[in-house]
């Protein structure tokens, strides 16, 4: 997955588990697996399979084959699931 981005990028070829937040100006990429974020997404997350976010998404989450599950999607967030669905409890404008 090619994402034009400046800043720290963590790329991994398996399942990723981020225990805390994904801060702004940071990207996390799971090339072949799933992604779990225990906090907020303020930066960018890309995964081939599904992605679970325990808190809010205020940045960008892109998933190719699976679902995106989160608590809340904030106003200017970008959430894309190409071949799956997006599940959240609430959206905020």
N, C-alpha and C positions, 0 to 999 in steps of 0.2 A: 504494500500500500504506500503510494507516494503522496506525502503531505508536505507542501512547502512550509517550512517552519524554522524560526530562529530561536534558539534556546536549548536547554538540556533535553535530550531525548533518550528514553529508556526503551530499548528494543529487545524483545525476548521471543524465542521460537517455541513457546509452550504456554501453559496457563500462568497468569500473573495474578498475584494477590497483593494489593496495596492496602496496608493496614490503616492508613490515615488519608489525608486529603491529597488531591492532585493539584498543586498550586498553579497560579497563572504563569504563563511563559514556560510551561513544562509539558512535554508530550510523553505518553506511555503507549507503546505499540506491542500488541501480541500478534505475531505473524501467523501462528498456526493454532492458537488455542483461545481460551476464554479469559475474561478479565473480571476481577472482583475489586471494588473500591469500598473501603470501610468508612469513608468520610464524604466530603464534597468533591465535585469535579469543577474546578475553576479553569483548568488548562484544557488539554486535548487528550482524548483516549480513543484508540482505534484497535479493533479486535476482529479476528476472522469469525469466531463463534460468538456466543452470547456474552452480555456484560451486565453485571449486577452492581448497582450503586446504592449504598445504604442511606445516603442523605440526598441533597439536592444536586441538580446539574445546572451550572451557570456558565459552563464553557462549551466544549464540543465532544460528543460521543458518536462514533461511527462504527457500525457493526455490519459485516458482510452477510453472514449466513444465519444468525440467530436472533434472539430477542434482546431488548434492552429493558431492564426493570429498575425503577428508581422511585424515590419518595415524592419528589417535586421537580418540575421543570420550570426554571426561572425564565423571565421574559425574552432575553436576547440569546438564549442558548440554542445550539444547533444539535439536534438529535436525529440521526438517520439510521434506519435499519433496512438494508437493501432487500433481503429476502425473508425477513421475519416481521415481528410486530414490536410495538413500543407500549409498555405498560407503566403507568404512573398513577399515584393517588390524586395528584392535584397539579394544575398549572397556574402560574402566577403571572399576571400582566403588569 
